[in-house]
Amino acid sequence: MFVLGTGSHILVLLLYVDDIILTGSSTTLLLSFISTLSNQFTMKDLGDLHYFLGLQVTCTPTGIFLSHQKYAADLLHKFHLHTTNLLPLLLLLAVPYP
């Protein structure tokens, strides 16, 4: 992860092998940084982020929502568990310690 702060703006770059996520608070700063990277490396803009490292990413007007829903569904299909019957389960979230 690379973080660049310039005055009142911030730029964040996440890099994993050959995948890059780039975000920031200034469109001008983002475009400038993308131009600099493009001069040094071959890059392709894949558009809005939807999936990264097994995480499903949903952008809303109030922020970004991360979920493992697709990853979990893919696992269920892989092991043929998507057709099994559901079982109600009582889960206690807060149990007082004696």
C-alpha positions as a printed NumPy array, in Angstrom:
array([[  0.   ,   0.   ,   0.   ],
       [  1.282,   3.422,  -0.967],
       [ -0.233,   6.585,   0.499],
       [  0.579,  10.065,  -0.768],
       [ -0.63 ,  13.131,   1.078],
       [ -0.342,  16.522,  -0.593],
       [ -1.848,  19.393,   1.353],
       [ -5.55 ,  18.683,   1.654],
       [ -5.591,  15.727,  -0.78 ],
       [ -4.716,  12.052,  -0.431],
       [ -3.915,   9.333,  -2.957],
       [ -3.954,   5.609,  -2.061],
       [ -2.483,   2.858,  -4.241],
       [ -3.046,  -0.815,  -3.388],
       [ -0.883,  -3.279,  -5.309],
       [ -1.159,  -7.074,  -5.38 ],
       [  0.951,  -8.917,  -7.967],
       [ -0.354,  -7.299, -11.188],
       [ -3.555,  -5.739,  -9.843],
       [ -3.645,  -2.074,  -8.836],
       [ -6.396,  -0.193,  -7.056],
       [ -5.965,   3.561,  -7.11 ],
       [ -8.196,   6.032,  -5.32 ],
       [ -7.949,   9.514,  -3.917],
       [ -9.669,  12.724,  -2.985],
       [ -8.636,  14.703,  -6.084],
       [ -9.442,  13.778,  -9.681],
       [ -6.582,  15.989, -10.906],
       [ -4.091,  14.242,  -8.626],
       [ -5.383,  10.804,  -9.715],
       [ -5.126,  11.607, -13.428],
       [ -1.631,  13.016, -12.989],
       [ -0.481,   9.923, -11.094],
       [ -2.071,   7.58 , -13.668],
       [ -0.294,   9.492, -16.452],
       [  3.044,   9.143, -14.637],
       [  2.514,   5.405, -14.111],
       [  1.428,   4.927, -17.744],
       [  4.68 ,   6.514, -18.956],
       [  6.667,   3.893, -17.023],
       [  4.461,   0.777, -17.236],
       [  1.959,  -0.804, -19.61 ],
       [ -1.42 ,  -0.378, -17.945],
       [ -5.06 ,  -1.07 , -18.732],
       [ -7.963,   0.681, -16.992],
       [-10.585,  -1.956, -16.19 ],
       [-13.122,   0.598, -14.989],
       [-14.951,   0.58 , -11.696],
       [-13.864,  -1.907,  -9.06 ],
       [-16.23 ,  -4.865,  -8.537],
       [-14.003,  -7.673,  -7.196],
       [-10.548,  -7.712,  -5.601],
       [ -8.839, -10.632,  -3.817],
       [-12.135, -12.455,  -3.283],
       [-13.926,  -9.362,  -2.   ],
       [-17.046,  -8.085,  -3.706],
       [-16.962,  -4.28 ,  -3.82 ],
       [-20.124,  -2.185,  -4.067],
       [-19.91 ,   1.595,  -4.325],
       [-22.792,   3.628,  -2.919],
       [-23.302,   7.385,  -2.559],
       [-22.404,   7.067,   1.14 ],
       [-19.289,   4.923,   0.744],
       [-17.863,   1.551,  -0.215],
       [-19.313,  -1.785,   0.941],
       [-17.078,  -4.889,   1.03 ],
       [-18.574,  -8.376,   1.083],
       [-17.543, -12.035,   0.779],
       [-21.001, -12.994,  -0.541],
       [-19.796, -14.033,  -4.026],
       [-16.781, -15.887,  -2.592],
       [-19.012, -17.835,  -0.175],
       [-21.532, -18.637,  -2.937],
       [-18.719, -19.84 ,  -5.228],
       [-17.43 , -22.137,  -2.456],
       [-20.902, -23.597,  -1.914],
       [-21.201, -24.32 ,  -5.653],
       [-17.689, -25.763,  -5.858],
       [-18.451, -28.34 ,  -3.174],
       [-22.058, -28.89 ,  -4.349],
       [-23.544, -27.507,  -1.127],
       [-25.743, -24.869,  -2.773],
       [-28.712, -27.273,  -2.954],
       [-28.613, -28.46 ,   0.655],
       [-31.408, -27.667,   3.082],
       [-30.971, -24.786,   5.482],
       [-30.938, -25.439,   9.214],
       [-32.082, -22.79 ,  11.678],
       [-29.273, -21.959,  14.083],
       [-29.475, -19.981,  17.287],
       [-26.351, -17.891,  17.708],
       [-25.677, -16.033,  20.924],
       [-23.695, -12.899,  20.145],
       [-23.081, -11.77 ,  23.725],
       [-22.712, -14.303,  26.493],
       [-21.772, -12.883,  29.909],
       [-18.646, -14.349,  31.428],
       [-19.236, -15.616,  35.013]])
